[in-house]
């Protein structure tokens, strides 16, 4: 595999962003993922701070493959929703300023569809209204929200995407999470083809019950990496492939091993 499409999360490499960028460059990859909630200090997201980060990126020959903004609640959760929307809009704008085309988050619980004779679930309507608003904002600032497919099923995400204006929402495939929650990552690529904004190549083993599996080193679990990568290629995905360690204390060594695993495919 061409490693020029690989990216790694900076916040797991070092607490200091400049050090993390240097360590990412030492891995021989070209993309990084920035956590805008906990991995980047608030003062670094000022205009001056963003210019400084962009200079550090250029110094190391790196680009921002994606930014993440993991909120505690979802977008159908009315509790503190206005603040969550405002913070997500600010994160979309900051992500674009840093060079990212996608902002990674979950959408929270997706309400089940209503029966044919029943009125729409109010939480379903709320979810669509909020995501349409965020989608319009994202198109305005140049960055699109990408919702995690893992905890949310591919089928549910397709239902959400189909209910929104075109270009409002993309999907973020987390392959290990898909396995843990009982979904086939290759089938997920087929289901979400054309709507994939980012991919995390992680690995896992299913547990006895849905949602109770465990993450494992890339290449040692139930994710069929060769088939996954081939299907992404066949379905026209040309974006970034993110890597994520399961042991933060051994992050650099584990990421180096993951890069080597993918190079060999």
C-alpha positions as CSV (number, residue, x, y, z in Angstrom):
1,X,0.0,0.0,0.0
2,X,1.1,3.6,-0.7
3,X,1.9,5.1,2.7
4,X,1.4,8.6,1.4
5,X,-2.3,8.3,2.3
6,X,-1.7,7.2,5.9
7,X,-2.3,9.5,8.9
8,X,-1.8,9.3,12.6
9,X,-3.3,11.1,15.7
10,X,-1.0,13.6,17.2
11,X,-2.4,13.7,20.7
12,X,-1.4,10.0,21.2
13,X,2.2,10.7,20.2
14,X,3.0,13.5,22.6
15,X,1.3,16.1,24.8
16,X,3.3,18.8,23.1
17,X,2.0,19.3,19.5
18,X,5.4,20.3,18.1
19,X,7.0,17.1,19.5
20,X,4.0,15.1,18.2
21,X,4.5,16.5,14.7
22,X,8.2,15.6,14.7
23,X,7.3,12.0,15.8
24,X,4.7,11.7,13.1
25,X,7.3,12.7,10.5
26,X,9.7,10.1,11.9
27,X,7.1,7.5,11.1
28,X,7.5,8.3,7.4
29,X,3.8,9.3,6.9
30,X,2.4,12.6,5.5
31,X,-0.9,13.1,7.3
32,X,-1.9,13.9,10.9
33,X,-5.2,14.1,12.8
34,X,-5.7,16.9,15.3
35,X,-8.0,16.5,18.2
36,X,-9.6,19.9,18.6
37,X,-11.3,19.1,21.9
38,X,-8.3,17.9,24.0
39,X,-5.3,17.6,21.8
40,X,-4.8,21.2,20.8
41,X,-4.8,24.0,23.4
42,X,-7.5,26.6,23.0
43,X,-5.0,29.4,22.6
44,X,-3.5,27.5,19.6
45,X,-6.8,27.9,17.8
46,X,-6.5,31.7,17.6
47,X,-5.5,33.1,14.2
48,X,-2.0,33.5,15.4
49,X,-1.9,30.0,16.8
50,X,-3.3,28.5,13.6
51,X,-0.6,30.2,11.6
52,X,2.0,28.8,14.0
53,X,0.6,25.2,13.6
54,X,0.6,25.5,9.9
55,X,4.2,26.6,9.9
56,X,5.1,23.6,12.1
57,X,3.3,21.3,9.7
58,X,5.1,22.8,6.7
59,X,8.5,22.4,8.6
60,X,7.8,18.7,9.0
61,X,6.3,18.2,5.6
62,X,2.9,17.2,7.0
63,X,-0.7,18.1,6.3
64,X,-3.8,17.8,8.4
65,X,-5.7,14.7,7.1
66,X,-8.6,15.3,9.5
67,X,-9.6,17.0,12.7
68,X,-11.7,15.4,15.4
69,X,-14.1,17.0,17.8
70,X,-15.6,14.3,20.0
71,X,-18.6,15.7,21.8
72,X,-20.1,14.1,24.9
73,X,-23.6,14.2,23.6
74,X,-25.2,13.6,20.3
75,X,-27.2,15.9,18.0
76,X,-30.6,14.5,18.9
77,X,-29.8,15.0,22.6
78,X,-31.6,18.2,23.6
79,X,-29.5,18.7,26.8
80,X,-27.0,21.5,26.1
81,X,-27.7,21.1,22.4
82,X,-27.3,24.8,21.5
83,X,-23.8,24.9,23.0
84,X,-22.9,21.6,21.2
85,X,-24.0,23.1,17.9
86,X,-22.1,26.3,18.4
87,X,-18.9,24.4,19.5
88,X,-19.2,22.1,16.4
89,X,-19.5,25.0,14.1
90,X,-16.4,26.7,15.6
91,X,-14.5,23.4,15.3
92,X,-15.6,23.1,11.6
93,X,-14.2,26.5,10.9
94,X,-10.9,25.8,12.8
95,X,-10.5,22.5,11.1
96,X,-10.7,24.2,7.7
97,X,-8.3,26.9,8.8
98,X,-5.8,24.1,9.7
99,X,-6.2,22.5,6.3
100,X,-8.7,19.6,7.1
101,X,-11.6,18.9,4.8
102,X,-13.4,16.7,7.4
103,X,-14.3,17.0,11.1
104,X,-14.7,13.6,12.8
105,X,-17.4,13.0,15.5
106,X,-20.3,10.8,16.3
107,X,-23.9,11.9,15.8
108,X,-25.1,10.1,19.0
109,X,-28.0,7.7,19.1
110,X,-30.0,7.5,15.9
111,X,-33.7,7.3,16.6
112,X,-35.4,4.2,15.0
113,X,-37.7,4.9,12.0
114,X,-41.4,5.4,12.7
115,X,-44.0,2.9,11.5
116,X,-45.7,3.9,8.2
117,X,-48.8,5.2,9.9
118,X,-47.1,7.0,12.8
119,X,-45.9,10.6,12.8
120,X,-42.1,11.1,12.6
121,X,-40.2,10.6,15.9
122,X,-39.5,14.2,17.2
123,X,-35.9,13.2,18.0
124,X,-35.4,12.0,14.4
125,X,-36.7,15.3,13.2
126,X,-34.4,17.2,15.6
127,X,-31.4,15.1,14.5
128,X,-32.0,15.9,10.8
129,X,-32.6,19.6,11.5
130,X,-29.4,20.0,13.4
131,X,-27.3,18.0,10.9
132,X,-28.8,20.0,8.0
133,X,-27.8,23.2,9.9
134,X,-24.3,21.9,10.5
135,X,-24.1,20.7,6.9
136,X,-24.9,24.1,5.6
137,X,-22.4,25.7,7.9
138,X,-19.7,23.2,6.8
139,X,-20.3,24.0,3.2
140,X,-20.0,27.7,4.0
141,X,-16.6,27.3,5.8
142,X,-15.2,24.4,3.7
143,X,-15.2,21.5,6.1
144,X,-17.7,18.6,6.3
145,X,-18.8,16.7,9.4
146,X,-18.0,13.0,9.2
147,X,-20.1,10.7,11.5
148,X,-18.6,7.6,12.9
149,X,-19.7,4.3,11.4
150,X,-19.0,1.8,14.2
151,X,-21.2,2.5,17.1
152,X,-23.7,3.8,14.6
153,X,-24.6,1.1,12.1
154,X,-23.9,1.7,8.4
155,X,-27.6,1.2,7.6
156,X,-28.6,3.9,10.1
157,X,-26.0,6.3,8.8
158,X,-27.3,5.8,5.2
159,X,-30.8,6.6,6.5
160,X,-29.5,9.8,8.0
161,X,-27.5,10.8,5.0
162,X,-30.4,10.1,2.7
163,X,-32.6,12.4,4.8
164,X,-30.3,15.4,4.5
165,X,-29.5,17.8,1.7
166,X,-26.7,16.6,-0.5
167,X,-23.2,17.1,0.9
168,X,-24.4,17.7,4.5
169,X,-22.8,14.7,6.1
170,X,-20.1,12.1,5.4
171,X,-19.3,8.9,7.1
172,X,-16.1,8.0,9.1
173,X,-15.4,4.3,9.0
174,X,-13.7,2.9,12.1
175,X,-13.1,-0.7,11.1
176,X,-12.3,-2.1,14.5
177,X,-15.4,-0.5,16.0
178,X,-17.5,-1.9,13.2
179,X,-16.3,-5.4,14.1
180,X,-17.0,-4.9,17.9
181,X,-20.6,-3.8,17.1
182,X,-21.3,-6.7,14.9
183,X,-20.8,-5.1,11.4
184,X,-18.7,-6.3,8.5
185,X,-16.3,-3.5,7.5
186,X,-16.2,-4.6,3.9
187,X,-20.0,-4.6,3.7
188,X,-19.9,-1.2,5.4
189,X,-17.7,0.2,2.6
190,X,-20.2,-1.3,0.0
191,X,-23.2,0.3,1.9
192,X,-21.6,3.7,2.4
193,X,-19.8,4.0,-0.9
194,X,-19.8,7.6,-2.2
195,X,-20.3,8.9,1.4
196,X,-17.0,8.0,3.0
197,X,-15.1,11.0,4.3
198,X,-12.4,9.2,6.3
199,X,-11.3,5.7,7.3
200,X,-9.6,4.5,10.4
201,X,-7.9,1.1,9.8
202,X,-8.2,-0.4,13.3
203,X,-8.6,-4.0,14.3
204,X,-10.7,-5.9,16.9
205,X,-12.1,-9.2,17.9
206,X,-15.8,-9.7,18.5
207,X,-17.0,-10.5,22.0
208,X,-19.8,-12.9,23.0
209,X,-22.2,-9.9,22.9
210,X,-22.6,-7.1,20.5
211,X,-20.5,-4.1,21.6
212,X,-18.3,-6.2,23.9
213,X,-15.4,-7.0,21.7
214,X,-11.8,-5.7,22.2
215,X,-9.3,-3.7,20.2
216,X,-6.2,-5.6,19.0
217,X,-3.0,-4.8,17.1
218,X,-3.7,-4.1,13.5
219,X,-3.4,-7.3,11.5
220,X,-4.1,-9.6,14.4
221,X,-7.9,-9.4,14.6
222,X,-11.0,-10.0,12.5
223,X,-10.7,-7.1,10.0
224,X,-9.9,-8.4,6.5
225,X,-7.4,-5.7,5.6
226,X,-6.5,-6.8,2.1
227,X,-10.2,-7.1,1.2
228,X,-11.1,-3.9,2.9
229,X,-8.4,-1.9,1.1
230,X,-9.3,-3.5,-2.2
231,X,-13.0,-2.7,-1.8
232,X,-12.2,0.9,-0.9
233,X,-10.2,1.2,-4.0
234,X,-12.9,-0.4,-6.2
235,X,-15.5,1.9,-4.7
236,X,-13.5,5.0,-5.5
237,X,-12.2,6.0,-2.1
238,X,-9.0,7.9,-2.5
239,X,-8.9,9.6,0.9
240,X,-6.8,9.1,4.0
241,X,-6.4,5.9,6.0
242,X,-6.0,6.8,9.7
243,X,-4.0,4.6,12.1
244,X,-4.7,4.4,15.9
245,X,-2.7,2.6,18.6
246,X,-4.4,0.7,21.3
247,X,-1.6,1.3,23.8
248,X,-0.9,5.0,24.3
249,X,2.4,4.2,26.1
250,X,3.7,2.4,23.1
251,X,2.0,4.6,20.5
252,X,5.0,5.3,18.3
253,X,6.2,1.7,18.1
254,X,2.7,0.4,17.5
255,X,2.1,2.9,14.8
256,X,5.4,2.1,13.1
257,X,4.4,-1.6,13.1
258,X,1.0,-0.7,11.6
259,X,2.7,1.3,8.8
260,X,4.9,-1.7,8.1
261,X,1.8,-4.0,8.0
262,X,0.1,-1.8,5.5
263,X,3.3,-1.4,3.4
264,X,3.4,-5.1,3.0
265,X,-0.1,-5.4,1.5
